[in-house]
Amino acid sequence: MSDSSQGNGNWRNSGPQGGWQSRGGAWRSPGGFEARPHAYDPTTQPELFRGVLLRRVFAFLIDLVVLSIPVVLAWIFIAVFGLITLGLGWALFWLVWPATVVWAIVYYGTTLGGPHSATVGMRAMDLQLRTWYGEPGYFVLGAVHAVLFWVSVSVFSPILLIGLFNGRRRLLHDILLGTVVINRTPYGAAARPMRTV
C-alpha cells in the first residue's frame, strides 16, 4: 500500500489542510469543488443561441434520415437473403433492432465526439455541441447525450419544452450532462452595425 499523503500521477497533496489538488488546478478539495464559469452567456452573446431550438428540430430530422438509411438497407438485404435461402435468412431479422441501437450510439458518439462536435444534421444546420465550460464533445459524452435524449423523450415528451424557459436553450439532457448547443457561426454578429464612440 502506498502512503496516501504522497499523491500519485496527476494528483498531489495540497498541504497541511489535507486536501487534494490536480496538477492542472481544476479541482481542489478542502473547500469543495471549484466550478468553472459558463463559457457562453445568453445576455452578452445572444447570437450564439438565436434560433437554436428550431434548428435542433431540423437537425434531428436530418439525423433520423442518416440513421435510417443503413437500417433500411439491412432490412432489404435480410429480406432478399431470406428469399435466396428459402426463409432461413429471415432469422437474422432479430438482429436488426439491437444493431440499430448500437449504430445510433456509435453515430452520435463519433459525430458529437469528432472534430466538429456536431452530427451531420447539426452541421447542416450550423450547430455544434460544447460543454458548459467551452470544450468540444468527446465520444462518451456524445453517446450518453443520445441515450439520455431518447430516454427523456420516451418517458415524457413534453420535457423538451424546458428549452423554452432558459436563456441557453438547453434541454433536460443538456442540463444533466453539462452541455450546450450553440450556433457554429454566430447569427446577427455580422449583421449588427458597428458602434461608434
N, CA and C atoms as a LAMMPS dump frame, in Angstrom:
ITEM: TIMESTEP
0
ITEM: NUMBER OF ATOMS
591
ITEM: BOX BOUNDS ff ff ff
-5.0000000000000000e+02 5.0000000000000000e+02
-5.0000000000000000e+02 5.0000000000000000e+02
-5.0000000000000000e+02 5.0000000000000000e+02
ITEM: ATOMS id mol type element x y z
1 1 1 N 0.838 -1.181 0
2 1 2 C 0 0 0
3 1 3 C 0.874 1.232 0
4 2 1 N 0.499 2.214 -0.787
5 2 2 C 1.279 3.446 -0.819
6 2 3 C 0.723 4.431 0.186
7 3 1 N 1.589 5.336 0.6
8 3 2 C 1.196 6.362 1.549
9 3 3 C 0.281 7.355 0.852
10 4 1 N -0.913 7.606 1.424
11 4 2 C -1.886 8.472 0.773
12 4 3 C -1.457 9.928 0.768
13 5 1 N -0.465 10.308 1.558
14 5 2 C -0.053 11.702 1.59
15 5 3 C 0.91 12.044 0.453
16 6 1 N 1.402 11.048 -0.231
17 6 2 C 2.366 11.299 -1.299
18 6 3 C 1.694 11.732 -2.59
19 7 1 N 0.541 11.2 -2.894
20 7 2 C -0.127 11.506 -4.156
21 7 3 C 0.464 10.656 -5.262
22 8 1 N -0.218 10.591 -6.362
23 8 2 C 0.287 9.822 -7.48
24 8 3 C -0.139 10.469 -8.775
25 9 1 N 0.645 10.327 -9.778
26 9 2 C 0.289 10.764 -11.113
27 9 3 C -0.106 12.221 -11.191
28 10 1 N -1.366 12.461 -11.442
29 10 2 C -1.847 13.811 -11.661
30 10 3 C -2.333 14.505 -10.397
31 11 1 N -2.283 13.847 -9.252
32 11 2 C -2.816 14.423 -8.026
33 11 3 C -1.702 14.618 -7.015
34 12 1 N -1.794 15.668 -6.213
35 12 2 C -0.818 15.897 -5.16
36 12 3 C -1.534 16.442 -3.942
37 13 1 N -0.928 16.216 -2.775
38 13 2 C -1.482 16.718 -1.534
39 13 3 C -1.209 18.214 -1.479
40 14 1 N -2.245 19.009 -1.167
41 14 2 C -2.098 20.456 -1.213
42 14 3 C -1.516 21.051 0.053
43 15 1 N -1.256 20.25 1.063
44 15 2 C -0.604 20.803 2.241
45 15 3 C -1.25 20.396 3.536
46 16 1 N -1.039 21.223 4.558
47 16 2 C -1.491 20.846 5.904
48 16 3 C -3.01 20.773 6.049
49 17 1 N -3.777 21.426 5.16
50 17 2 C -5.228 21.313 5.274
51 17 3 C -5.707 19.927 4.873
52 18 1 N -4.893 19.17 4.17
53 18 2 C -5.224 17.795 3.851
54 18 3 C -6.051 17.616 2.605
55 19 1 N -6.137 18.571 1.737
56 19 2 C -6.928 18.426 0.523
57 19 3 C -6.082 17.979 -0.642
58 20 1 N -6.732 17.511 -1.656
59 20 2 C -6.039 17.069 -2.85
60 20 3 C -6.282 18.065 -3.957
61 21 1 N -5.282 18.227 -4.827
62 21 2 C -5.393 19.181 -5.922
63 21 3 C -4.814 18.537 -7.171
64 22 1 N -5.461 18.763 -8.302
65 22 2 C -4.914 18.237 -9.546
66 22 3 C -3.752 19.101 -9.98
67 23 1 N -2.883 18.545 -10.819
68 23 2 C -1.752 19.33 -11.311
69 23 3 C -2.219 20.537 -12.102
70 24 1 N -3.315 20.381 -12.824
71 24 2 C -3.84 21.497 -13.598
72 24 3 C -4.566 22.514 -12.739
73 25 1 N -4.853 22.168 -11.489
74 25 2 C -5.504 23.091 -10.588
75 25 3 C -7.005 23.221 -10.798
76 26 1 N -7.613 22.314 -11.548
77 26 2 C -9.033 22.442 -11.837
78 26 3 C -9.914 21.99 -10.681
79 27 1 N -9.403 21.165 -9.784
80 27 2 C -10.219 20.662 -8.685
81 27 3 C -9.431 20.737 -7.401
82 28 1 N -10.029 21.311 -6.407
83 28 2 C -9.391 21.412 -5.098
84 28 3 C -10.371 20.907 -4.054
85 29 1 N -9.888 20.16 -3.114
86 29 2 C -10.774 19.504 -2.169
87 29 3 C -11.105 20.258 -0.889
88 30 1 N -10.176 20.941 -0.192
89 30 2 C -10.522 21.45 1.135
90 30 3 C -11.79 22.307 1.142
91 31 1 N -11.97 23.148 0.158
92 31 2 C -13.159 23.983 0.104
93 31 3 C -14.252 23.38 -0.745
94 32 1 N -14.03 22.223 -1.306
95 32 2 C -15.018 21.588 -2.166
96 32 3 C -14.657 21.719 -3.63
97 33 1 N -15.649 21.621 -4.449
98 33 2 C -15.473 21.636 -5.897
99 33 3 C -15.34 23.078 -6.387
100 34 1 N -14.341 23.314 -7.213
101 34 2 C -14.17 24.642 -7.799
102 34 3 C -14.81 24.635 -9.179
103 35 1 N -15.935 25.291 -9.315
104 35 2 C -16.682 25.274 -10.563
105 35 3 C -16.091 26.245 -11.568
106 36 1 N -16.091 25.839 -12.805
107 36 2 C -15.662 26.723 -13.882
108 36 3 C -16.839 27.592 -14.29
109 37 1 N -16.58 28.792 -14.734
110 37 2 C -17.693 29.64 -15.173
111 37 3 C -18.228 29.171 -16.526
112 38 1 N -19.48 29.535 -16.812
113 38 2 C -20.066 29.212 -18.108
114 38 3 C -19.323 29.962 -19.197
115 39 1 N -19.014 29.26 -20.266
116 39 2 C -18.272 29.883 -21.372
117 39 3 C -19.179 30.707 -22.267
118 40 1 N -20.467 30.397 -22.284
119 40 2 C -21.387 31.05 -23.204
120 40 3 C -22.516 31.703 -22.414
121 41 1 N -22.628 33.003 -22.541
122 41 2 C -23.623 33.761 -21.799
123 41 3 C -24.684 34.302 -22.753
124 42 1 N -25.959 33.949 -22.541
125 42 2 C -27.001 34.403 -23.464
126 42 3 C -27.255 35.908 -23.414
127 43 1 N -26.873 36.568 -22.342
128 43 2 C -27.095 38.014 -22.283
129 43 3 C -26.02 38.792 -23.031
130 44 1 N -24.791 38.324 -22.982
131 44 2 C -23.716 39.025 -23.688
132 44 3 C -23.441 38.453 -25.073
133 45 1 N -23.874 37.215 -25.327
134 45 2 C -23.654 36.569 -26.622
135 45 3 C -24.968 35.977 -27.153
136 46 1 N -26 36.784 -27.353
137 46 2 C -27.289 36.218 -27.784
138 46 3 C -27.238 35.591 -29.167
139 47 1 N -26.296 35.995 -29.992
140 47 2 C -26.206 35.437 -31.347
141 47 3 C -25.839 33.949 -31.329
142 48 1 N -25.227 33.476 -30.262
143 48 2 C -24.897 32.051 -30.168
144 48 3 C -26.132 31.181 -29.95
145 49 1 N -27.213 31.762 -29.441
146 49 2 C -28.403 30.994 -29.089
147 49 3 C -29.609 31.32 -29.964
148 50 1 N -29.466 32.258 -30.871
149 50 2 C -30.584 32.696 -31.704
150 50 3 C -31.011 31.579 -32.66
151 51 1 N -32.249 31.136 -32.548
152 51 2 C -32.815 30.129 -33.445
153 51 3 C -32.332 28.714 -33.214
154 52 1 N -31.67 28.453 -32.107
155 52 2 C -31.069 27.139 -31.865
156 52 3 C -32.123 26.036 -31.739
157 53 1 N -33.202 26.287 -31.005
158 53 2 C -34.192 25.222 -30.778
159 53 3 C -34.846 24.751 -32.07
160 54 1 N -35.256 25.677 -32.909
161 54 2 C -35.894 25.282 -34.171
162 54 3 C -34.91 24.543 -35.064
163 55 1 N -33.684 25.009 -35.121
164 55 2 C -32.693 24.343 -35.964
165 55 3 C -32.288 22.991 -35.385
166 56 1 N -32.39 22.808 -34.059
167 56 2 C -32.138 21.489 -33.468
168 56 3 C -33.195 20.49 -33.923
169 57 1 N -34.43 20.936 -34.079
170 57 2 C -35.501 20.051 -34.555
171 57 3 C -35.187 19.577 -35.972
172 58 1 N -34.803 20.503 -36.847
173 58 2 C -34.471 20.119 -38.22
174 58 3 C -33.206 19.256 -38.269
175 59 1 N -32.243 19.542 -37.414
176 59 2 C -31.033 18.712 -37.349
177 59 3 C -31.384 17.296 -36.922
178 60 1 N -32.296 17.17 -35.967
179 60 2 C -32.736 15.854 -35.514
180 60 3 C -33.394 15.08 -36.648
181 61 1 N -34.236 15.744 -37.44
182 61 2 C -34.891 15.075 -38.565
183 61 3 C -33.877 14.627 -39.616
184 62 1 N -32.882 15.439 -39.888
185 62 2 C -31.819 15.049 -40.829
186 62 3 C -31.071 13.842 -40.286
187 63 1 N -30.771 13.857 -38.982
188 63 2 C -30.06 12.721 -38.378
189 63 3 C -30.899 11.454 -38.408
190 64 1 N -32.216 11.581 -38.27
191 64 2 C -33.08 10.394 -38.384
192 64 3 C -32.969 9.769 -39.766
193 65 1 N -32.902 10.597 -40.8
194 65 2 C -32.741 10.08 -42.164
195 65 3 C -31.387 9.387 -42.296
196 66 1 N -30.334 10.032 -41.776
197 66 2 C -28.991 9.438 -41.862
198 66 3 C -28.942 8.111 -41.115
199 67 1 N -29.577 8.051 -39.941
200 67 2 C -29.59 6.818 -39.161
201 67 3 C -30.425 5.727 -39.818
202 68 1 N -31.502 6.099 -40.491
203 68 2 C -32.409 5.086 -41.036
204 68 3 C -31.917 4.463 -42.335
205 69 1 N -31.051 5.129 -43.077
206 69 2 C -30.586 4.572 -44.358
207 69 3 C -29.912 3.211 -44.184
208 70 1 N -28.921 3.039 -43.312
209 70 2 C -28.333 1.705 -43.146
210 70 3 C -29.312 0.677 -42.593
211 71 1 N -30.251 1.124 -41.757
212 71 2 C -31.234 0.191 -41.185
213 71 3 C -32.159 -0.331 -42.283
214 72 1 N -32.625 0.553 -43.143
215 72 2 C -33.49 0.138 -44.262
216 72 3 C -32.725 -0.798 -45.201
217 73 1 N -31.464 -0.46 -45.472
218 73 2 C -30.643 -1.335 -46.318
219 73 3 C -30.455 -2.715 -45.682
220 74 1 N -30.299 -2.765 -44.374
221 74 2 C -30.165 -4.053 -43.681
222 74 3 C -31.457 -4.862 -43.795
223 75 1 N -32.61 -4.205 -43.641
224 75 2 C -33.891 -4.894 -43.788
225 75 3 C -34.041 -5.467 -45.195
226 76 1 N -33.693 -4.667 -46.201
227 76 2 C -33.796 -5.133 -47.593
228 76 3 C -32.848 -6.305 -47.829
229 77 1 N -31.619 -6.193 -47.327
230 77 2 C -30.649 -7.279 -47.503
231 77 3 C -31.15 -8.569 -46.867
232 78 1 N -31.656 -8.47 -45.641
233 78 2 C -32.13 -9.674 -44.946
234 78 3 C -33.349 -10.258 -45.657
235 79 1 N -34.225 -9.413 -46.167
236 79 2 C -35.4 -9.914 -46.893
237 79 3 C -34.986 -10.66 -48.148
238 80 1 N -34.059 -10.115 -48.917
239 80 2 C -33.585 -10.78 -50.137
240 80 3 C -32.807 -12.044 -49.783
241 81 1 N -31.975 -11.951 -48.747
242 81 2 C -31.208 -13.114 -48.3
243 81 3 C -32.144 -14.229 -47.849
244 82 1 N -33.245 -13.858 -47.203
245 82 2 C -34.238 -14.857 -46.781
246 82 3 C -34.903 -15.536 -47.965
247 83 1 N -35.155 -14.787 -49.019
248 83 2 C -35.728 -15.391 -50.225
249 83 3 C -34.751 -16.366 -50.869
250 84 1 N -33.494 -15.965 -50.92
251 84 2 C -32.48 -16.823 -51.55
252 84 3 C -32.278 -18.107 -50.749
253 85 1 N -32.323 -18.01 -49.437
254 85 2 C -32.088 -19.187 -48.583
255 85 3 C -33.386 -19.904 -48.209
256 86 1 N -34.454 -19.594 -48.928
257 86 2 C -35.755 -20.223 -48.709
258 86 3 C -36.256 -20.032 -47.272
259 87 1 N -36.089 -18.828 -46.756
260 87 2 C -36.628 -18.476 -45.451
261 87 3 C -35.674 -18.58 -44.289
262 88 1 N -34.542 -19.262 -44.46
263 88 2 C -33.601 -19.407 -43.352
264 88 3 C -32.945 -18.077 -42.988
265 89 1 N -32.7 -17.229 -43.967
266 89 2 C -32.051 -15.935 -43.714
267 89 3 C -32.908 -14.968 -42.934
268 90 1 N -34.216 -15.195 -42.912
269 90 2 C -35.101 -14.29 -42.18
270 90 3 C -34.895 -14.378 -40.672
271 91 1 N -34.198 -15.392 -40.236
272 91 2 C -33.88 -15.493 -38.802
273 91 3 C -32.968 -14.353 -38.358
274 92 1 N -32.339 -13.672 -39.318
275 92 2 C -31.462 -12.546 -38.981
276 92 3 C -32.229 -11.267 -38.644
277 93 1 N -33.526 -11.26 -38.88
278 93 2 C -34.31 -10.053 -38.581
279 93 3 C -34.234 -9.663 -37.109
280 94 1 N -34.046 -10.621 -36.222
281 94 2 C -33.968 -10.29 -34.801
282 94 3 C -32.739 -9.45 -34.483
283 95 1 N -31.728 -9.466 -35.333
284 95 2 C -30.513 -8.685 -35.104
285 95 3 C -30.665 -7.208 -35.468
286 96 1 N -31.699 -6.873 -36.223
287 96 2 C -31.809 -5.505 -36.727
288 96 3 C -31.996 -4.498 -35.601
289 97 1 N -32.875 -4.783 -34.637
290 97 2 C -33.117 -3.802 -33.579
291 97 3 C -31.913 -3.596 -32.678
292 98 1 N -31.239 -4.629 -32.198
293 98 2 C -30.027 -4.365 -31.408
294 98 3 C -28.946 -3.656 -32.229
295 99 1 N -28.827 -4.024 -33.5
296 99 2 C -27.829 -3.361 -34.354
297 99 3 C -28.192 -1.896 -34.579
298 100 1 N -29.476 -1.594 -34.631
299 100 2 C -29.915 -0.206 -34.792
300 100 3 C -29.53 0.631 -33.577
301 101 1 N -29.697 0.09 -32.393
302 101 2 C -29.321 0.804 -31.17
303 101 3 C -27.816 1.039 -31.133
304 102 1 N -27.043 0.006 -31.442
305 102 2 C -25.584 0.144 -31.457
306 102 3 C -25.164 1.165 -32.51
307 103 1 N -25.765 1.106 -33.689
308 103 2 C -25.448 2.047 -34.765
309 103 3 C -25.738 3.489 -34.329
310 104 1 N -26.877 3.715 -33.675
311 104 2 C -27.229 5.066 -33.235
312 104 3 C -26.245 5.581 -32.19
313 105 1 N -25.863 4.746 -31.243
314 105 2 C -24.922 5.17 -30.205
315 105 3 C -23.554 5.461 -30.814
316 106 1 N -23.104 4.603 -31.72
317 106 2 C -21.81 4.842 -32.381
318 106 3 C -21.871 6.108 -33.238
319 107 1 N -22.978 6.311 -33.942
320 107 2 C -23.134 7.501 -34.779
321 107 3 C -23.048 8.776 -33.949
322 108 1 N -23.836 8.846 -32.881
323 108 2 C -23.816 10.046 -32.046
324 108 3 C -22.49 10.211 -31.323
325 109 1 N -21.913 9.111 -30.859
326 109 2 C -20.623 9.207 -30.173
327 109 3 C -19.512 9.706 -31.079
328 110 1 N -19.441 9.167 -32.294
329 110 2 C -18.353 9.575 -33.195
330 110 3 C -18.577 10.963 -33.783
331 111 1 N -19.808 11.333 -34.056
332 111 2 C -20.026 12.662 -34.646
333 111 3 C -19.952 13.761 -33.595
334 112 1 N -20.591 13.568 -32.442
335 112 2 C -20.505 14.585 -31.396
336 112 3 C -19.127 14.616 -30.757
337 113 1 N -18.422 13.505 -30.802
338 113 2 C -17.07 13.458 -30.268
339 113 3 C -16.006 13.722 -31.313
340 114 1 N -16.416 14.004 -32.528
341 114 2 C -15.481 14.258 -33.616
342 114 3 C -14.952 15.685 -33.614
343 115 1 N -14.209 16.029 -34.639
344 115 2 C -13.577 17.352 -34.69
345 115 3 C -14.567 18.509 -34.806
346 116 1 N -15.765 18.26 -35.303
347 116 2 C -16.749 19.333 -35.455
348 116 3 C -17.706 19.418 -34.268
349 117 1 N -17.698 18.438 -33.391
350 117 2 C -18.624 18.36 -32.255
351 117 3 C -20.07 18.537 -32.703
352 118 1 N -20.404 17.89 -33.802
353 118 2 C -21.751 18.017 -34.346
354 118 3 C -22.079 16.802 -35.194
355 119 1 N -23.353 16.405 -35.166
356 119 2 C -23.823 15.341 -36.047
357 119 3 C -23.949 15.904 -37.468
358 120 1 N -24.273 15.056 -38.403
359 120 2 C -24.451 15.511 -39.788
360 120 3 C -25.573 16.543 -39.853
361 121 1 N -26.668 16.274 -39.162
362 121 2 C -27.78 17.221 -39.137
363 121 3 C -27.403 18.533 -38.479
364 122 1 N -26.651 18.463 -37.392
365 122 2 C -26.218 19.681 -36.714
366 122 3 C -25.277 20.496 -37.597
367 123 1 N -24.413 19.809 -38.323
368 123 2 C -23.518 20.529 -39.233
369 123 3 C -24.297 21.181 -40.361
370 124 1 N -25.33 20.489 -40.855
371 124 2 C -26.16 21.068 -41.917
372 124 3 C -26.912 22.294 -41.414
373 125 1 N -27.259 22.303 -40.137
374 125 2 C -27.987 23.43 -39.552
375 125 3 C -27.057 24.414 -38.847
376 126 1 N -25.754 24.242 -38.994
377 126 2 C -24.739 25.153 -38.457
378 126 3 C -24.773 25.232 -36.925
379 127 1 N -24.861 24.058 -36.286
380 127 2 C -24.864 23.969 -34.831
381 127 3 C -23.669 23.156 -34.367
382 128 1 N -23.306 23.307 -33.105
383 128 2 C -22.266 22.47 -32.511
384 128 3 C -22.545 22.272 -31.036
385 129 1 N -22.054 21.165 -30.49
386 129 2 C -22.207 20.833 -29.082
387 129 3 C -20.928 21.203 -28.356
388 130 1 N -21.071 21.847 -27.217
389 130 2 C -19.935 22.19 -26.368
390 130 3 C -20.29 21.865 -24.924
391 131 1 N -19.272 21.676 -24.108
392 131 2 C -19.518 21.557 -22.68
393 131 3 C -19.812 22.953 -22.156
394 132 1 N -20.386 23.058 -20.988
395 132 2 C -20.759 24.371 -20.452
396 132 3 C -19.55 25.256 -20.237
397 133 1 N -18.362 24.678 -20.116
398 133 2 C -17.167 25.496 -19.944
399 133 3 C -16.393 25.686 -21.247
400 134 1 N -16.979 25.267 -22.39
401 134 2 C -16.439 25.616 -23.695
402 134 3 C -15.654 24.56 -24.437
403 135 1 N -15.451 23.405 -23.857
404 135 2 C -14.671 22.349 -24.513
405 135 3 C -15.535 21.611 -25.541
406 136 1 N -14.923 21.064 -26.592
407 136 2 C -15.692 20.257 -27.552
408 136 3 C -16.105 18.921 -26.943
409 137 1 N -17.059 18.259 -27.606
410 137 2 C -17.542 16.978 -27.122
411 137 3 C -16.531 15.865 -27.341
412 138 1 N -16.788 14.717 -26.729
413 138 2 C -15.971 13.519 -26.895
414 138 3 C -16.909 12.33 -27.006
415 139 1 N -16.372 11.174 -27.378
416 139 2 C -17.201 10.019 -27.734
417 139 3 C -18.213 9.642 -26.654
418 140 1 N -17.751 9.461 -25.432
419 140 2 C -18.659 9.018 -24.365
420 140 3 C -19.736 10.068 -24.115
421 141 1 N -19.369 11.33 -24.133
422 141 2 C -20.355 12.394 -23.939
423 141 3 C -21.406 12.359 -25.039
424 142 1 N -20.98 12.176 -26.278
425 142 2 C -21.923 12.101 -27.391
426 142 3 C -22.859 10.906 -27.287
427 143 1 N -22.313 9.766 -26.908
428 143 2 C -23.134 8.556 -26.785
429 143 3 C -24.138 8.688 -25.645
430 144 1 N -23.699 9.177 -24.502
431 144 2 C -24.599 9.342 -23.36
432 144 3 C -25.629 10.441 -23.653
433 145 1 N -25.227 11.465 -24.383
434 145 2 C -26.148 12.538 -24.779
435 145 3 C -27.32 11.956 -25.57
436 146 1 N -27.015 11.079 -26.51
437 146 2 C -28.069 10.455 -27.315
438 146 3 C -28.963 9.556 -26.454
439 147 1 N -28.36 8.751 -25.593
440 147 2 C -29.143 7.841 -24.75
441 147 3 C -30.074 8.633 -23.831
442 148 1 N -29.56 9.68 -23.186
443 148 2 C -30.398 10.48 -22.3
444 148 3 C -31.506 11.202 -23.057
445 149 1 N -31.209 11.642 -24.28
446 149 2 C -32.25 12.268 -25.088
447 149 3 C -33.385 11.287 -25.347
448 150 1 N -33.042 10.086 -25.82
449 150 2 C -34.078 9.109 -26.146
450 150 3 C -34.846 8.668 -24.91
451 151 1 N -34.168 8.538 -23.781
452 151 2 C -34.862 8.161 -22.548
453 151 3 C -35.818 9.268 -22.115
454 152 1 N -35.367 10.526 -22.144
455 152 2 C -36.233 11.625 -21.708
456 152 3 C -37.431 11.791 -22.629
457 153 1 N -37.242 11.605 -23.924
458 153 2 C -38.357 11.715 -24.863
459 153 3 C -39.304 10.535 -24.704
460 154 1 N -38.777 9.357 -24.445
461 154 2 C -39.618 8.175 -24.283
462 154 3 C -40.459 8.244 -23.017
463 155 1 N -39.886 8.767 -21.947
464 155 2 C -40.596 8.814 -20.671
465 155 3 C -41.647 9.915 -20.67
466 156 1 N -41.261 11.132 -21.1
467 156 2 C -42.18 12.262 -21.031
468 156 3 C -41.792 13.282 -22.094
469 157 1 N -42.418 13.204 -23.26
470 157 2 C -42.066 14.062 -24.395
471 157 3 C -42.167 15.558 -24.115
472 158 1 N -43.153 16.051 -23.355
473 158 2 C -43.209 17.499 -23.113
474 158 3 C -42 18.056 -22.358
475 159 1 N -41.135 17.186 -21.864
476 159 2 C -39.933 17.663 -21.177
477 159 3 C -39.056 18.477 -22.127
478 160 1 N -39.248 18.306 -23.442
479 160 2 C -38.493 19.084 -24.417
480 160 3 C -38.818 20.57 -24.334
481 161 1 N -39.96 20.907 -23.75
482 161 2 C -40.345 22.313 -23.62
483 161 3 C -39.455 23.082 -22.65
484 162 1 N -38.645 22.382 -21.877
485 162 2 C -37.763 23.05 -20.926
486 162 3 C -36.807 24.014 -21.637
487 163 1 N -36.515 23.748 -22.895
488 163 2 C -35.631 24.631 -23.659
489 163 3 C -36.203 26.01 -23.895
490 164 1 N -37.502 26.152 -23.789
491 164 2 C -38.134 27.458 -23.976
492 164 3 C -37.99 28.358 -22.754
493 165 1 N -37.617 27.769 -21.621
494 165 2 C -37.624 28.513 -20.37
495 165 3 C -36.237 28.79 -19.797
496 166 1 N -35.194 28.626 -20.587
497 166 2 C -33.867 29.011 -20.108
498 166 3 C -33.127 29.731 -21.231
499 167 1 N -32.278 30.642 -20.866
500 167 2 C -31.602 31.502 -21.83
501 167 3 C -30.663 30.772 -22.767
502 168 1 N -30.082 29.687 -22.309
503 168 2 C -29.131 28.947 -23.143
504 168 3 C -29.822 27.92 -24.036
505 169 1 N -31.124 27.828 -23.952
506 169 2 C -31.926 26.91 -24.767
507 169 3 C -31.498 25.459 -24.584
508 170 1 N -31.142 25.109 -23.351
509 170 2 C -30.709 23.753 -23.045
510 170 3 C -31.916 22.885 -22.723
511 171 1 N -31.871 21.642 -23.187
512 171 2 C -32.9 20.664 -22.867
513 171 3 C -32.469 19.906 -21.612
514 172 1 N -33.327 19.041 -21.111
515 172 2 C -33.031 18.348 -19.853
516 172 3 C -31.74 17.551 -19.932
517 173 1 N -31.543 16.823 -21.016
518 173 2 C -30.326 16.015 -21.116
519 173 3 C -29.093 16.904 -21.254
520 174 1 N -29.224 18.109 -21.826
521 174 2 C -28.097 19.047 -21.871
522 174 3 C -27.736 19.509 -20.462
523 175 1 N -28.753 19.804 -19.671
524 175 2 C -28.512 20.273 -18.305
525 175 3 C -27.856 19.171 -17.469
526 176 1 N -28.369 17.943 -17.591
527 176 2 C -27.818 16.834 -16.814
528 176 3 C -26.36 16.539 -17.172
529 177 1 N -26.023 16.691 -18.453
530 177 2 C -24.66 16.374 -18.898
531 177 3 C -23.725 17.583 -18.902
532 178 1 N -24.254 18.765 -18.681
533 178 2 C -23.414 19.95 -18.69
534 178 3 C -22.991 20.359 -20.088
535 179 1 N -23.899 20.215 -21.051
536 179 2 C -23.584 20.588 -22.425
537 179 3 C -24.487 21.727 -22.874
538 180 1 N -24.094 22.353 -23.949
539 180 2 C -24.878 23.409 -24.551
540 180 3 C -24.708 23.308 -26.063
541 181 1 N -25.799 23.529 -26.795
542 181 2 C -25.739 23.535 -28.251
543 181 3 C -25.816 24.991 -28.693
544 182 1 N -24.814 25.4 -29.472
545 182 2 C -24.735 26.79 -29.899
546 182 3 C -24.606 26.859 -31.414
547 183 1 N -24.803 28.049 -31.945
548 183 2 C -24.569 28.283 -33.363
549 183 3 C -23.071 28.222 -33.631
550 184 1 N -22.702 27.523 -34.669
551 184 2 C -21.287 27.451 -35.036
552 184 3 C -20.832 28.791 -35.579
553 185 1 N -21.646 29.397 -36.431
554 185 2 C -21.409 30.738 -36.938
555 185 3 C -22.416 31.633 -36.253
556 186 1 N -21.976 32.527 -35.379
557 186 2 C -22.932 33.364 -34.641
558 186 3 C -23.785 34.217 -35.571
559 187 1 N -25.106 34.024 -35.487
560 187 2 C -26.03 34.792 -36.309
561 187 3 C -26.219 36.171 -35.715
562 188 1 N -26.29 37.147 -36.57
563 188 2 C -26.527 38.504 -36.125
564 188 3 C -25.246 39.271 -35.851
565 189 1 N -24.125 38.57 -35.69
566 189 2 C -22.876 39.268 -35.388
567 189 3 C -22.429 40.091 -36.592
568 190 1 N -22.568 39.54 -37.805
569 190 2 C -22.136 40.269 -38.991
570 190 3 C -23.174 41.315 -39.396
571 191 1 N -24.439 41.066 -39.09
572 191 2 C -25.495 41.981 -39.493
573 191 3 C -25.629 43.178 -38.554
574 192 1 N -25.095 43.055 -37.34
575 192 2 C -25.214 44.123 -36.362
576 192 3 C -24.291 45.274 -36.749
577 193 1 N -24.796 46.499 -36.756
578 193 2 C -23.935 47.627 -37.102
579 193 3 C -22.888 47.862 -36.024
580 194 1 N -21.746 48.337 -36.451
581 194 2 C -20.658 48.621 -35.51
582 194 3 C -21.015 49.865 -34.703
583 195 1 N -20.645 49.871 -33.447
584 195 2 C -20.882 51.031 -32.591
585 195 3 C -19.724 52.011 -32.734
586 196 1 N -20.073 53.26 -32.813
587 196 2 C -19.029 54.287 -32.854
588 196 3 C -19.116 55.117 -31.598
589 197 1 N -17.989 55.611 -31.187
590 197 2 C -17.943 56.401 -29.942
591 197 3 C -18.168 57.847 -30.234
